[in-house]
Amino acid sequence: MPKYQIAPAKQEHYAICEELIRKSFAPVAVQFGITPENAPTYPAFLPDGELGKDAKDGKEMYILSQKDKIIGFIQIVVIDNTVIDLAKLCVLPEYRRKGCGKQLLDFAKKRAADMGRRKLTLGMMDQDLKLKNWYIKNGFTQTGVRIYATLPFAVGFLECPVSVSPVFSLFP
């Protein structure tokens, strides 16, 4: 049995997950001087009820748990027939460097392949080199950087190809 389990987030998990997202992104907010005033949409300041809205918009959400404790979260957003965007991938700070993030990322890759999608994309704070390098180590490449007037940091865009299982045909 795996050390950590991944399951769809249910409505009764949303409030716990919102707090987990805030706690997970808070250290980076402090490190880079991100505040509710200069970046109100940064996940460290996720408002209550946001995941319920996301669920209504059709965004898939999954939790990573150890026994009965939720320790990680990922959101999968279908962009089109070939692309899935990852959002809010996070693990509580005390569970980092234990394979939790990689397990969530590998799950997202498999989910994308199962859905017939060929690429995962994400946007992240470009200055967070530690996290960016982790994504690169896990198969992502940076495709661009954009500066938004409403954010105190540049947003880096990354993507990762997904291997879709071939469909075998009985007919040539």
N, CA, C and O of each residue as an XYZ file, in Angstrom:
688
protein
N       0.844     -1.184      0.000
C       0.000      0.000      0.000
C       0.890      1.248      0.000
O       1.826      1.338      0.794
N       0.599      2.225     -0.899
C       1.440      3.414     -0.941
C       1.360      4.204      0.364
O       0.366      4.164      1.089
N       2.443      4.920      0.627
C       2.522      5.723      1.844
C       1.467      6.836      1.842
O       0.908      7.184      2.882
N       1.212      7.381      0.658
C       0.249      8.472      0.500
C      -0.815      8.054     -0.508
O      -0.520      7.369     -1.488
N      -2.037      8.465     -0.262
C      -3.139      8.132     -1.161
C      -3.654      9.402     -1.850
O      -3.693     10.479     -1.255
N      -4.043      9.247     -3.108
C      -4.639     10.341     -3.869
C      -6.091      9.981     -4.132
O      -6.410      8.859     -4.526
N      -6.965     10.954     -3.906
C      -8.402     10.746     -4.115
C      -9.022     12.063     -4.572
O      -8.473     13.133     -4.310
N     -10.165     11.986     -5.255
C     -10.852     13.227     -5.625
C     -11.228     14.015     -4.370
O     -11.651     13.439     -3.368
N     -11.071     15.324     -4.436
C     -11.498     16.196     -3.336
C     -13.019     16.268     -3.357
O     -13.627     16.462     -4.410
N     -13.615     16.114     -2.210
C     -15.063     16.208     -2.086
C     -15.428     17.532     -1.424
O     -14.577     18.206     -0.843
N     -16.673     17.885     -1.518
C     -17.123     19.161     -0.970
C     -16.725     19.316      0.496
O     -16.355     20.406      0.930
N     -16.802     18.232      1.253
C     -16.454     18.334      2.677
C     -14.956     18.563      2.902
O     -14.542     18.874      4.019
N     -14.147     18.415      1.860
C     -12.711     18.670      1.954
C     -12.344     20.118      1.622
O     -11.250     20.563      1.970
N     -13.224     20.853      0.966
C     -12.851     22.144      0.401
C     -12.265     23.108      1.423
O     -11.228     23.715      1.155
N     -12.887     23.267      2.573
C     -12.383     24.216      3.571
C     -11.001     23.795      4.069
O     -10.127     24.642      4.258
N     -10.799     22.496      4.283
C      -9.492     21.992      4.717
C      -8.458     22.260      3.626
O      -7.337     22.678      3.915
N      -8.838     22.018      2.376
C      -7.922     22.226      1.249
C      -7.588     23.703      1.064
O      -6.448     24.045      0.751
N      -8.557     24.566      1.253
C      -8.274     26.004      1.136
C      -7.249     26.436      2.179
O      -6.349     27.220      1.878
N      -7.379     25.934      3.390
C      -6.400     26.251      4.437
C      -5.045     25.633      4.105
O      -4.012     26.267      4.322
N      -5.031     24.407      3.581
C      -3.797     23.753      3.172
C      -3.091     24.566      2.081
O      -1.874     24.746      2.133
N      -3.840     25.049      1.109
C      -3.263     25.861      0.035
C      -2.642     27.123      0.619
O      -1.514     27.472      0.272
N      -3.357     27.805      1.493
C      -2.819     29.028      2.113
C      -1.529     28.728      2.884
O      -0.542     29.451      2.746
N      -1.536     27.659      3.698
C      -0.344     27.299      4.484
C       0.824     26.909      3.579
O       1.975     27.236      3.867
N       0.527     26.219      2.501
C       1.578     25.744      1.597
C       2.245     26.877      0.836
O       3.453     26.844      0.605
N       1.470     27.875      0.449
C       2.028     28.990     -0.322
C       2.553     30.125      0.561
O       3.259     31.006      0.071
N       2.218     30.116      1.851
C       2.612     31.201      2.748
C       4.128     31.402      2.860
O       4.577     32.547      2.815
N       4.939     30.343      3.006
C       6.384     30.581      3.128
C       6.986     31.303      1.910
O       7.885     32.131      2.057
N       6.492     30.990      0.736
C       6.993     31.656     -0.471
C       6.538     33.112     -0.493
O       7.285     33.999     -0.906
N       5.306     33.348     -0.047
C       4.813     34.732      0.024
C       5.707     35.558      0.944
O       6.071     36.685      0.609
N       6.056     35.009      2.087
C       6.933     35.723      3.024
C       8.313     35.919      2.405
O       8.867     37.017      2.458
N       8.867     34.865      1.822
C      10.210     34.925      1.233
C      10.329     36.004      0.163
O      11.348     36.689      0.080
N       9.288     36.158     -0.658
C       9.356     37.086     -1.789
C       8.569     38.373     -1.562
O       8.392     39.154     -2.497
N       8.097     38.609     -0.347
C       7.405     39.860     -0.043
C       6.049     39.996     -0.715
O       5.627     41.105     -1.044
N       5.369     38.890     -0.919
C       4.048     38.915     -1.555
C       3.008     39.112     -0.452
O       3.022     38.414      0.562
N       2.123     40.056     -0.662
C       1.100     40.386      0.336
C      -0.280     40.409     -0.315
O      -0.384     40.435     -1.542
N      -1.341     40.399      0.494
C      -2.688     40.532     -0.078
C      -2.868     41.860     -0.822
O      -3.692     41.962     -1.731
N      -2.101     42.860     -0.434
C      -2.210     44.169     -1.091
C      -1.551     44.173     -2.468
O      -2.086     44.763     -3.406
N      -0.382     43.513     -2.602
C       0.307     43.579     -3.898
C       0.021     42.383     -4.811
O       0.370     42.410     -5.991
N      -0.614     41.330     -4.271
C      -0.960     40.165     -5.097
C      -2.162     39.445     -4.483
O      -2.017     38.331     -3.978
N      -3.328     40.056     -4.520
C      -4.496     39.464     -3.854
C      -4.921     38.100     -4.405
O      -5.617     37.354     -3.716
N      -4.519     37.761     -5.624
C      -4.915     36.469     -6.202
C      -3.886     35.365     -5.940
O      -4.086     34.228     -6.366
N      -2.799     35.680     -5.253
C      -1.788     34.664     -4.953
C      -2.412     33.608     -4.038
O      -3.156     33.954     -3.121
N      -2.117     32.314     -4.277
C      -2.787     31.248     -3.515
C      -2.652     31.328     -1.994
O      -3.486     30.772     -1.280
N      -1.631     32.003     -1.488
C      -1.502     32.150     -0.030
C      -2.663     32.948      0.556
O      -2.895     32.924      1.765
N      -3.388     33.652     -0.307
C      -4.508     34.488      0.139
C      -5.834     34.008     -0.445
O      -6.774     34.789     -0.589
N      -5.902     32.729     -0.778
C      -7.099     32.138     -1.369
C      -8.310     32.390     -0.469
O      -8.286     32.047      0.712
N      -9.361     32.985     -1.019
C     -10.538     33.248     -0.180
C     -11.341     31.981      0.116
O     -11.335     31.029     -0.665
N     -12.023     31.989      1.244
C     -12.920     30.880      1.581
C     -13.967     30.741      0.484
O     -14.452     31.737     -0.053
N     -14.307     29.512      0.158
C     -15.339     29.248     -0.834
C     -14.849     29.170     -2.263
O     -15.626     28.856     -3.164
N     -13.577     29.448     -2.490
C     -13.030     29.475     -3.858
C     -13.058     28.100     -4.520
O     -13.347     28.000     -5.713
N     -12.764     27.043     -3.771
C     -12.740     25.707     -4.370
C     -14.140     25.242     -4.754
O     -14.296     24.499     -5.723
N     -15.142     25.661     -4.023
C     -16.518     25.362     -4.412
C     -16.843     25.978     -5.761
O     -17.489     25.348     -6.599
N     -16.394     27.214     -5.971
C     -16.588     27.880     -7.268
C     -15.833     27.138     -8.365
O     -16.347     26.944     -9.467
N     -14.603     26.724     -8.048
C     -13.802     25.983     -9.027
C     -14.479     24.675     -9.419
O     -14.481     24.298    -10.591
N     -15.050     23.987     -8.441
C     -15.749     22.726     -8.730
C     -16.932     22.978     -9.661
O     -17.173     22.202    -10.586
N     -17.667     24.055     -9.420
C     -18.803     24.391    -10.288
C     -18.340     24.717    -11.700
O     -19.084     24.525    -12.661
N     -17.106     25.212    -11.828
C     -16.539     25.510    -13.147
C     -15.961     24.266    -13.824
O     -15.418     24.360    -14.925
N     -16.071     23.104    -13.177
C     -15.618     21.860    -13.783
C     -14.157     21.532    -13.568
O     -13.631     20.627    -14.217
N     -13.489     22.239    -12.681
C     -12.081     21.955    -12.416
C     -11.981     20.726    -11.525
O     -12.648     20.640    -10.494
N     -11.147     19.784    -11.927
C     -10.942     18.572    -11.131
C      -9.974     18.889     -9.998
O      -8.990     19.602    -10.192
N     -10.259     18.355     -8.818
C      -9.403     18.593     -7.660
C      -9.142     17.274     -6.951
O     -10.033     16.438     -6.798
N      -7.903     17.113     -6.526
C      -7.493     15.878     -5.869
C      -6.716     16.204     -4.605
O      -6.010     17.209     -4.524
N      -6.868     15.321     -3.617
C      -6.131     15.469     -2.364
C      -5.108     14.349     -2.244
O      -5.297     13.247     -2.760
N      -4.038     14.656     -1.560
C      -3.042     13.663     -1.185
C      -3.147     13.540      0.329
O      -3.089     14.538      1.046
N      -3.299     12.324      0.804
C      -3.447     12.156      2.250
C      -2.546     11.057      2.779
O      -2.132     10.150      2.057
N      -2.262     11.170      4.050
C      -1.546     10.137      4.788
C      -2.453      9.769      5.947
O      -2.726     10.582      6.830
N      -2.909      8.542      5.928
C      -3.940      8.098      6.859
C      -5.153      9.009      6.659
O      -5.700      9.040      5.557
N      -5.586      9.737      7.660
C      -6.762     10.602      7.508
C      -6.399     12.081      7.371
O      -7.287     12.933      7.388
N      -5.121     12.396      7.237
C      -4.694     13.795      7.160
C      -4.429     14.201      5.712
O      -3.651     13.555      5.010
N      -5.082     15.275      5.275
C      -4.842     15.818      3.935
C      -3.566     16.640      3.990
O      -3.455     17.587      4.768
N      -2.593     16.262      3.145
C      -1.283     16.916      3.174
C      -0.893     17.552      1.840
O       0.112     18.258      1.758
N      -1.687     17.301      0.793
C      -1.368     17.860     -0.511
C      -2.616     18.043     -1.351
O      -3.676     17.492     -1.051
N      -2.473     18.826     -2.407
C      -3.617     19.183     -3.243
C      -3.124     19.475     -4.653
O      -2.008     19.958     -4.849
N      -3.968     19.177     -5.626
C      -3.696     19.562     -7.014
C      -5.026     19.800     -7.726
O      -6.028     19.135     -7.462
N      -4.999     20.758     -8.625
C      -6.178     21.056     -9.438
C      -5.799     20.854    -10.901
O      -4.734     21.283    -11.347
N      -6.686     20.194    -11.637
C      -6.471     19.903    -13.049
C      -7.553     20.616    -13.846
O      -8.746     20.423    -13.609
N      -7.123     21.438    -14.787
C      -8.056     22.243    -15.575
C      -7.898     21.868    -17.051
O      -6.831     22.053    -17.637
N      -8.957     21.347    -17.636
C      -8.921     20.999    -19.054
C      -8.990     22.288    -19.868
O      -9.936     23.065    -19.742
N      -7.985     22.502    -20.694
C      -7.927     23.703    -21.535
C      -8.554     23.421    -22.899
O      -9.381     24.193    -23.383
N      -8.153     22.314    -23.509
C      -8.723     21.924    -24.800
C      -8.476     20.429    -24.994
O      -8.193     19.720    -24.028
N      -8.580     19.951    -26.215
C      -8.448     18.514    -26.491
C      -7.037     17.975    -26.286
O      -6.843     16.760    -26.233
N      -6.053     18.859    -26.171
C      -4.679     18.390    -26.031
C      -3.986     18.852    -24.754
O      -2.949     18.297    -24.389
N      -4.532     19.855    -24.065
C      -3.805     20.496    -22.956
C      -4.593     20.460    -21.650
O      -5.803     20.686    -21.613
N      -3.857     20.169    -20.586
C      -4.373     20.291    -19.218
C      -3.457     21.249    -18.477
O      -2.233     21.149    -18.570
N      -4.053     22.173    -17.743
C      -3.293     23.126    -16.940
C      -3.335     22.678    -15.486
O      -4.388     22.295    -14.977
N      -2.196     22.727    -14.828
C      -2.114     22.393    -13.415
C      -2.201     23.676    -12.600
O      -1.615     24.696    -12.962
N      -2.932     23.614    -11.506
C      -3.055     24.779    -10.634
C      -3.018     24.329     -9.184
O      -3.430     23.219     -8.847
N      -2.527     25.192     -8.353
C      -2.555     25.007     -6.894
C      -1.912     23.703     -6.435
O      -2.304     23.157     -5.403
N      -0.934     23.193     -7.178
C      -0.227     22.005     -6.712
C       0.561     22.404     -5.473
O       1.419     23.284     -5.528
N       0.261     21.750     -4.354
C       0.938     22.120     -3.122
C       0.973     20.971     -2.138
O       0.149     20.057     -2.170
N       1.963     21.054     -1.260
C       2.153     20.084     -0.192
C       2.490     20.886      1.061
O       3.254     21.849      0.999
N       1.924     20.490      2.187
C       2.255     21.171      3.436
C       3.771     21.174      3.638
O       4.435     20.177      3.352
N       4.322     22.287      4.129
C       5.783     22.390      4.263
C       6.436     21.227      5.007
O       7.527     20.799      4.630
N       5.806     20.714      6.038
C       6.436     19.638      6.820
C       6.458     18.291      6.088
O       7.094     17.349      6.559
N       5.774     18.188      4.945
C       5.765     16.944      4.164
C       6.562     17.069      2.866
O       6.552     16.154      2.043
N       7.238     18.175      2.680
C       8.021     18.360      1.459
C       9.305     17.535      1.507
O       9.779     17.150      2.576
N       9.846     17.277      0.336
C      11.047     16.474      0.145
C      10.870     15.039      0.638
O      11.812     14.398      1.106
N       9.631     14.557      0.516
C       9.325     13.172      0.869
C       8.628     12.459     -0.291
O       8.080     11.370     -0.116
N       8.651     13.078     -1.478
C       8.041     12.460     -2.652
C       6.570     12.796     -2.857
O       5.950     12.302     -3.799
N       6.008     13.623     -1.997
C       4.571     13.949     -2.100
C       4.252     14.747     -3.368
O       3.320     14.416     -4.100
N       5.030     15.791     -3.618
C       4.786     16.604     -4.809
C       4.962     15.799     -6.079
O       4.179     15.927     -7.019
N       5.990     14.973     -6.103
C       6.220     14.128     -7.286
C       5.065     13.153     -7.480
O       4.659     12.897     -8.614
N       4.535     12.611     -6.401
C       3.401     11.699     -6.525
C       2.197     12.431     -7.119
O       1.501     11.881     -7.972
N       1.947     13.655     -6.680
C       0.844     14.442     -7.252
C       1.107     14.755     -8.724
O       0.203     14.666     -9.555
N       2.343     15.119     -9.039
C       2.683     15.448    -10.424
C       2.576     14.217    -11.328
O       2.050     14.307    -12.437
N       3.066     13.085    -10.865
C       2.948     11.847    -11.647
C       1.481     11.466    -11.843
O       1.096     10.979    -12.906
N       0.672     11.690    -10.818
C      -0.758     11.425    -10.936
C      -1.363     12.316    -12.029
O      -2.156     11.848    -12.845
N      -0.987     13.599    -12.040
C      -1.516     14.521    -13.049
C      -1.106     14.097    -14.457
O      -1.898     14.197    -15.393
N       0.120     13.628    -14.605
C       0.581     13.156    -15.917
C      -0.238     11.946    -16.370
O      -0.651     11.863    -17.527
N      -0.464     11.021    -15.453
C      -1.255      9.835    -15.796
C      -2.695     10.222    -16.090
O      -3.293      9.699    -17.030
N      -3.256     11.117    -15.312
C      -4.639     11.570    -15.532
C      -4.749     12.221    -16.912
O      -5.707     11.971    -17.644
N      -3.775     13.049    -17.264
C      -3.771     13.687    -18.579
C      -3.701     12.637    -19.686
O      -4.442     12.715    -20.666
N      -2.818     11.663    -19.532
C      -2.695     10.602    -20.538
C      -3.991      9.814    -20.651
O      -4.435      9.499    -21.756
N      -4.601      9.494    -19.509
C      -5.870      8.753    -19.524
C      -6.975      9.539    -20.233
O      -7.890      8.953    -20.811
N      -6.881     10.856    -20.183
C      -7.877     11.716    -20.838
C      -7.509     11.991    -22.301
O      -8.236     12.689    -23.007
N      -6.376     11.437    -22.749
C      -5.947     11.632    -24.132
C      -5.295     12.979    -24.394
O      -5.162     13.385    -25.548
N      -4.894     13.666    -23.360
C      -4.226     14.964    -23.520
C      -2.734     14.735    -23.729
O      -2.181     13.741    -23.260
N      -2.095     15.646    -24.424
C      -0.699     15.472    -24.789
C       0.260     16.408    -24.069
O       1.477     16.286    -24.204
N      -0.299     17.356    -23.293
C       0.589     18.336    -22.672
C      -0.005     18.848    -21.369
O      -1.209     19.079    -21.260
N       0.880     19.020    -20.373
C       0.538     19.704    -19.133
C       1.178     21.077    -19.178
O       2.313     21.224    -19.632
N       0.457     22.084    -18.708
C       1.010     23.428    -18.625
C       0.804     23.957    -17.217
O      -0.033     23.455    -16.467
N       1.576     24.975    -16.870
C       1.373     25.652    -15.597
C       2.026     27.018    -15.642
O       2.932     27.275    -16.435
N       1.547     27.880    -14.775
C       2.150     29.185    -14.564
C       2.604     29.260    -13.119
O       1.924     28.763    -12.220
N       3.764     29.888    -12.893
C       4.297     29.982    -11.535
C       5.136     31.244    -11.391
O       5.505     31.875    -12.381
N       5.427     31.599    -10.160
C       6.277     32.749     -9.915
C       7.668     32.434    -10.459
O       8.348     31.531     -9.973
N       8.075     33.183    -11.462
C       9.318     32.883    -12.166
C      10.548     33.004    -11.270
O      11.544     32.318    -11.499
N      10.495     33.859    -10.262
C      11.646     34.068     -9.391
C      11.876     32.908     -8.416
O      12.935     32.842     -7.791
N      10.923     32.008     -8.274
C      11.077     30.874     -7.365
C      11.881     29.786     -8.080
O      11.328     28.806     -8.580
N      13.196     29.988     -8.113
C      14.075     29.098     -8.874
C      14.091     27.678     -8.325
O      14.225     26.721     -9.088
N      13.958     27.535     -7.026
C      13.941     26.199     -6.427
C      12.767     25.390     -6.980
O      12.938     24.238     -7.380
N      11.590     25.983     -7.003
C      10.416     25.290     -7.524
C      10.509     25.105     -9.039
O      10.182     24.037     -9.556
N      10.950     26.129     -9.740
C      11.070     26.015    -11.198
C      12.036     24.879    -11.565
O      11.762     24.095    -12.474
N      13.148     24.800    -10.864
C      14.109     23.729    -11.142
C      13.533     22.354    -10.826
O      13.859     21.375    -11.498
N      12.676     22.272     -9.803
C      12.014     21.007     -9.484
C      11.112     20.579    -10.649
O      11.114     19.413    -11.042
N      10.346     21.524    -11.196
C       9.499     21.194    -12.345
C      10.350     20.764    -13.541
O      10.009     19.801    -14.227
N      11.442     21.463    -13.792
C      12.321     21.117    -14.915
C      12.898     19.713    -14.713
O      12.969     18.927    -15.658
N      13.306     19.405    -13.494
C      13.812     18.071    -13.171
C      12.750     16.995    -13.420
O      13.081     15.838    -13.678
N      11.491     17.378    -13.341
C      10.386     16.436    -13.531
C       9.762     16.516    -14.918
O       8.599     16.154    -15.101
N      10.536     16.993    -15.901
C      10.118     16.906    -17.290
C       9.538     18.157    -17.927
O       9.171     18.125    -19.102
N       9.444     19.252    -17.195
C       8.894     20.491    -17.743
C       9.991     21.324    -18.393
O      11.162     21.227    -18.027
N       9.595     22.143    -19.362
C      10.486     23.143    -19.944
C       9.787     24.488    -19.872
O       8.561     24.576    -19.953
N      10.577     25.520    -19.720
C       9.984     26.858    -19.653
C       9.702     27.343    -21.068
O      10.546     27.246    -21.960
N       8.491     27.870    -21.251
C       8.083     28.332    -22.581
C       7.950     29.842    -22.662
O       7.792     30.389    -23.754
N       8.012     30.521    -21.534
C       7.908     31.969    -21.579
C       7.807     32.572    -20.193
O       7.670     31.875    -19.188
N       7.880     33.892    -20.177
C       7.748     34.674    -18.950
C       6.909     35.892    -19.299
O       7.064     36.481    -20.368
N       6.024     36.259    -18.390
C       5.191     37.435    -18.630
C       5.138     38.284    -17.369
O       5.061     37.773    -16.252
N       5.180     39.577    -17.578
C       5.052     40.527    -16.467
C       3.640     41.091    -16.517
O       3.182     41.582    -17.549
N       2.964     41.010    -15.384
C       1.617     41.559    -15.256
C       1.691     42.792    -14.364
O       2.360     42.775    -13.330
N       1.012     43.850    -14.758
C       1.014     45.088    -13.965
C       0.403     44.872    -12.588
O       0.695     45.621    -11.657
N      -0.444     43.854    -12.451
C      -1.144     43.617    -11.183
C      -0.400     42.679    -10.237
O      -0.895     42.393     -9.146
N       0.791     42.190    -10.636
C       1.545     41.278     -9.783
C       2.960     41.808     -9.531
O       3.562     42.416    -10.416
N       3.495     41.577     -8.316
C       4.844     42.054     -8.001
C       5.941     41.073     -8.434
O       7.088     41.208     -8.007
N       5.609     40.108     -9.258
C       6.571     39.120     -9.733
C       6.228     38.751    -11.170
O       5.104     38.956    -11.628
N       7.213     38.204    -11.869
C       6.991     37.711    -13.226
C       6.390     36.308    -13.140
O       6.686     35.554    -12.212
N       5.558     35.970    -14.099
C       4.963     34.642    -14.167
C       5.684     33.847    -15.250
O       5.728     34.241    -16.415
N       6.246     32.719    -14.833
C       6.898     31.821    -15.774
C       5.918     30.755    -16.216
O       5.138     30.241    -15.414
N       5.962     30.428    -17.486
C       5.075     29.405    -18.040
C       5.924     28.196    -18.407
O       6.965     28.313    -19.053
N       5.446     27.027    -17.975
C       6.160     25.778    -18.230
C       5.198     24.766    -18.832
O       3.983     24.856    -18.652
N       5.761     23.808    -19.545
C       4.936     22.729    -20.098
C       5.722     21.428    -20.092
O       6.952     21.405    -20.053
N       4.951     20.349    -20.133
C       5.528     19.006    -20.107
C       4.737     18.126    -21.065
O       3.510     18.073    -20.982
N       5.421     17.434    -21.973
C       4.690     16.512    -22.846
C       4.176     15.323    -22.042
O       4.790     14.901    -21.062
N       3.059     14.805    -22.471
C       2.457     13.639    -21.824
C       2.425     12.520    -22.845
O       2.007     12.727    -23.985
N       2.861     11.344    -22.448
C       2.812     10.179    -23.334
C       1.436      9.571    -23.248
O       1.023      9.066    -22.204
N       0.735      9.627    -24.354
C      -0.597      9.043    -24.423
C      -0.452      7.593    -24.853
O       0.232      7.299    -25.833
N      -1.085      6.696    -24.131
C      -1.034      5.283    -24.490
C      -1.619      5.073    -25.870
O      -2.691      5.598    -26.170
N      -0.934      4.311    -26.725
C      -1.482      4.089    -28.060
C      -2.758      3.251    -27.993
O      -2.912      2.379    -27.138
N      -3.631      3.536    -28.890
C      -4.875      2.760    -29.010
C      -4.640      1.727    -30.102
O      -4.325      2.072    -31.241
N      -4.793      0.478    -29.750
C      -4.568     -0.582    -30.713
C      -5.862     -0.899    -31.450
O      -6.942     -0.940    -30.860
N      -5.728     -1.117    -32.726
C      -6.875     -1.433    -33.545
C      -6.765     -2.874    -34.047
O      -5.675     -3.372    -34.329
N      -7.897     -3.512    -34.147
C      -7.908     -4.861    -34.704
C      -7.843     -4.825    -36.219
O      -7.631     -5.854    -36.860
N      -8.022     -3.656    -36.790
C      -8.041     -3.520    -38.228
C      -6.848     -2.695    -38.679
O      -6.517     -1.698    -38.038
N      -6.188     -3.092    -39.778
C      -5.032     -2.343    -40.268
C      -5.417     -0.982    -40.809
O      -4.553     -0.230    -41.259
